[in-house]
């Protein structure tokens, strides 16, 4: 039995239209694009393509490795230069304190007149850390005292209705600049007097920073008892600090051997010690009198 030729053709077309291919469950992103209509890339496909292309590019890998090596070299160079100008081990020595040392040192700064032995103690030609030697200078007390002074100055200005960030910043920067200038003056004086000692910049910074303790006591007393109490505390703390500086510079700092030599040199060393001591009450007064009214 023969079939009509048109029937078969129409039947094929009908079957093709009636049974379309089912849509895929997942988009094909292996080529970086999805099967969305219009050929547009799927969201994030261009980012994935760029990352894969970057990671697979040998030149990009070389550039990343070179950049990492430059960063590592720069870090080593910064650490090297930092150790060149600031010895971290020496700096750690000045912060080797404990609670007992801090309490005794504060008492010595307030009342140094009964202290007998002012020489720095050594062990195998190495000075003992501050927590083992009360006469050793430290930077912990000056640092904490400076921070406390700034906070106390802010409180005093607030009580007097004169507080502002600019005024408080000026107080802090002025106190810091005066100490730096004092240390530079002491270094110049030691150089001109040709003093043979183991004094370093950290030592001078520690001795110069002890004045913050007297400044705190003076301001606090002035806030509690008025201007009369301020001047009494100023006189006491200034005299105590002057005595402490003279004894420390003559024995603990300069050493007994450095005070010898020709008479002109001895006079220069004496003038340097007395000048450093006499400068303390002037700075204390200049940095605190405006905080008490």
For each residue, the residues with C-beta under 8 A, 3 or more apart:
1:
2:
3: 7 8
4: 7 8
5: 8 9
6: 9 10
7: 3 4 10 11
8: 3 4 5 11 12
9: 5 6 12 13
10: 6 7 13 14
11: 7 8 14 15
12: 8 9 15 16
13: 9 10 16 17
14: 10 11 17 18
15: 11 12 18 19
16: 12 13 19
17: 13 14 20
18: 14 15
19: 15 16
20: 17
21:
22:
23:
24: 27 28 35
25:
26:
27: 24 34 35 36 42
28: 24 31 34 35
29: 32 33 34 42 45 48
30:
31: 28
32: 29 41 45 46 48 49
33: 29 39 40 41 42 45
34: 27 28 29 40 41 42 45
35: 24 27 28
36: 27 39 40 42
37: 40
38:
39: 33 36
40: 33 34 36 37
41: 32 33 34 45 46
42: 27 29 33 34 36 45
43:
44: 47 48
45: 29 32 33 34 41 42 48 49
46: 32 41 49 50
47: 44 50 51
48: 29 32 44 45 51 52
49: 32 45 46 52 53
50: 46 47 53 54
51: 47 48 54 55
52: 48 49 55 56
53: 49 50 56 57
54: 50 51 57 60
55: 51 52 60 61
56: 52 53
57: 53 54 60 61
58: 61 62
59: 62 63
60: 54 55 57 63 64
61: 55 57 58 64 65
62: 58 59 65 66
63: 59 60 66 67
64: 60 61 67 68
65: 61 62 68 69
66: 62 63 69 70
67: 63 64 70 71
68: 64 65 71 72
69: 65 66 72 73
70: 66 67 73 74
71: 67 68 74 75
72: 68 69 75 76
73: 69 70 76 77
74: 70 71 77 78
75: 71 72 78 79
76: 72 73 79 80
77: 73 74 80 81
78: 74 75 81 82
79: 75 76 82 83
80: 76 77 83 84
81: 77 78 84 85
82: 78 79 85 86 88
83: 79 80 86 87 88
84: 80 81
85: 81 82
86: 82 83 91
87: 83 90 91
88: 82 83 91 92
89: 92 93
90: 87 93 94 200 202
91: 86 87 88 94 95 139 202
92: 88 89 95 96
93: 89 90 96 127 129 130
94: 90 91 130 137 138 139 140 202 206
95: 91 92 138 139 140
96: 92 93 129 130 131 138
97: 101 102 129 130 131 138 140 141
98: 101 102 131
99: 102 103
100: 103 104 131
101: 97 98 104 105 130 131 134 138
102: 97 98 99 105 106 140 141
103: 99 100 106 107
104: 100 101 107 108 134
105: 101 102 108 109 130 134 138 141
106: 102 103 109 110 141 213
107: 103 104 110 111
108: 104 105 111 112 115 134 244
109: 105 106 112 141 210 213 214 240 241 244
110: 106 107 213 217 237 240
111: 107 108 114 240
112: 108 109 115 240 243 244 247
113: 240 243
114: 111
115: 108 112 118 247
116:
117: 135
118: 115 135 247 248 250 251 252
119: 135 251 252
120: 127 128 133 135 136 252
121: 127 128 132 133 135 136
122: 125 126 127 128
123: 126 127 128
124:
125: 122
126: 122 123
127: 93 120 121 122 123 133 136 198
128: 120 121 122 123 132 133 136
129: 93 96 97 132 133 136
130: 93 94 96 97 101 105 133 134 136 137 138 140
131: 96 97 98 100 101
132: 121 128 129 136
133: 120 121 127 128 129 130 136
134: 101 104 105 108 130
135: 117 118 119 120 121 248 252
136: 120 121 127 128 129 130 132 133 252
137: 94 130 202 203 206 207 248 252 253
138: 94 95 96 97 101 105 130 141 142 206
139: 91 94 95 142 143 202 205 206 209
140: 94 95 97 102 130 143 144
141: 97 102 105 106 109 138 144 145 209 210 213
142: 138 139 145 146 205 206 208 209 210 212
143: 139 140 146 147 209
144: 140 141 147 148
145: 141 142 148 149 209 210 212 213 215 216
146: 142 143 149 150 175 176 209 212
147: 143 144 150 151
148: 144 145 151 152 212 216
149: 145 146 152 153 175 212 215 216 219
150: 146 147 153 154 168 171 172 175
151: 147 148 154 155
152: 148 149 155 156 216 219 220 291
153: 149 150 156 157 168 171 172 219 291
154: 150 151 157 158 163 168
155: 151 152 158 159 223
156: 152 153 159 160 219 223 291 292
157: 153 154 160 162 163 164 167 168 171 291
158: 154 155 161 162 163
159: 155 156 223
160: 156 157 163 293
161: 158
162: 157 158 167
163: 154 157 158 160 167 168
164: 157 167 168
165: 168 169
166: 169 170
167: 157 162 163 164 170 171
168: 150 153 154 157 163 164 165 171 172
169: 165 166 172 173
170: 166 167 173 174
171: 150 153 157 167 168 174 175 287 291
172: 150 153 168 169 175 176
173: 169 170 176 177
174: 170 171 177 178 287
175: 146 149 150 171 172 178 179 212 215 287
176: 146 172 173 179 180
177: 173 174 180 181
178: 174 175 181 182 283 286 287
179: 175 176 182 183 205 208 209 211
180: 176 177 183 184
181: 177 178 184 185
182: 178 179 185 186 204 208 276 279 283
183: 179 180 186 187 201 204 205 208
184: 180 181 187 188
185: 181 182 188 189
186: 182 183 189 190 204 208 272 276
187: 183 184 190 191 201 204
188: 184 185 191 192
189: 185 186 192 193 272 275 276
190: 186 187 193 195 197 199 272
191: 187 188 194
192: 188 189 268
193: 189 190 265 268 269 272
194: 191 265
195: 190 199 254 258 269 272
196: 257 258
197: 190 253 254 255 258
198: 127 203 255
199: 190 195 203 204 253 254
200: 90 203 204
201: 183 187 204 205
202: 90 91 94 137 139 205 206
203: 137 198 199 200 206 207 253
204: 182 183 186 187 199 200 201 207 208
205: 139 142 179 183 201 202 208 209
206: 94 137 138 139 142 202 203 209 210
207: 137 203 204 210 245 248 249 253 276
208: 142 179 182 183 186 204 205 211
209: 139 141 142 143 145 146 179 205 206 212
210: 109 141 142 145 206 207 213 214 241 244
211: 179 208 214 215 241 280 283 284
212: 142 145 146 148 149 175 209 215 216
213: 106 109 110 141 145 210 216 217 237
214: 109 210 211 217 218 234 237 238 240 241 280 284
215: 145 149 175 211 212 218 219 237 284 287 288
216: 145 148 149 152 212 213 219 220
217: 110 213 214 220 221 233 237
218: 214 215 221 222 230 233 234 237 284 288 292
219: 149 152 153 156 215 216 222 223 230 288 291 292
220: 152 216 217 223 224 233
221: 217 218 224 225 229 230 232 233
222: 218 219 225 226 227 229 230 233 288 291 292
223: 155 156 159 219 220 292
224: 220 221 229
225: 221 222 228 229 230
226: 222 229 230 292
227: 222 230 231 292 293
228: 225 231 232
229: 221 222 224 225 226 232 233
230: 218 219 221 222 225 226 227 233 234 288 289 292
231: 227 228 234 235
232: 221 228 229 235 236
233: 217 218 220 221 222 229 230 236 237
234: 214 218 230 231 237 238 281 284 285 288
235: 231 232 238 239
236: 232 233 239 240
237: 110 213 214 215 217 218 233 234 240 241 284
238: 214 234 235 241 242 280 281 284 285
239: 235 236 242 243 281
240: 109 110 111 112 113 214 236 237 243 244
241: 109 210 211 214 237 238 244 245 277 280 281 284
242: 238 239 245 246 277 278 280 281
243: 112 113 239 240 246 247 277
244: 108 109 112 210 240 241 247 248
245: 207 241 242 248 249 273 276 277 280
246: 242 243 249 250 273 274 277
247: 112 115 118 243 244 250 251 252
248: 118 135 137 207 244 245 251 252 253
249: 207 245 246 252 253 254 272 273 276 277
250: 118 246 247 253 254 256 259 273
251: 118 119 247 248 254 255 256
252: 118 119 120 135 136 137 247 248 249
253: 137 197 199 203 207 248 249 250
254: 195 197 199 249 250 251 258 259 269 273
255: 197 198 251 258 259
256: 250 251 259 260
257: 196 260
258: 195 196 197 254 255 269
259: 250 254 255 256 266 269
260: 256 257 266
261: 265 266
262: 265 266
263: 266 267
264: 267 268
265: 193 194 261 262 268 269
266: 259 260 261 262 263 269 270
267: 263 264 270 271
268: 192 193 264 265 271 272
269: 193 195 254 258 259 265 266 272 273
270: 266 267 273 274
271: 267 268 274 275
272: 186 189 190 193 195 249 268 269 275 276
273: 245 246 249 250 254 269 270 276 277
274: 246 270 271 277 278
275: 189 271 272 278 279
276: 182 186 189 207 245 249 272 273 279 280
277: 241 242 243 245 246 249 273 274 280
278: 242 274 275 281 282
279: 182 275 276 282 283
280: 211 214 238 241 242 245 276 277 283 284
281: 234 238 239 241 242 278 284 285
282: 278 279 285 286
283: 178 182 211 279 280 286 287
284: 211 214 215 218 234 237 238 241 280 281 287 288
285: 234 238 281 282 288 289
286: 178 282 283 289
287: 171 174 175 178 215 283 284
288: 215 218 219 222 230 234 284 285 291 292
289: 230 285 286 292
290:
291: 152 153 156 157 171 219 222 288
292: 156 218 219 222 223 226 227 230 288 289
293: 160 227
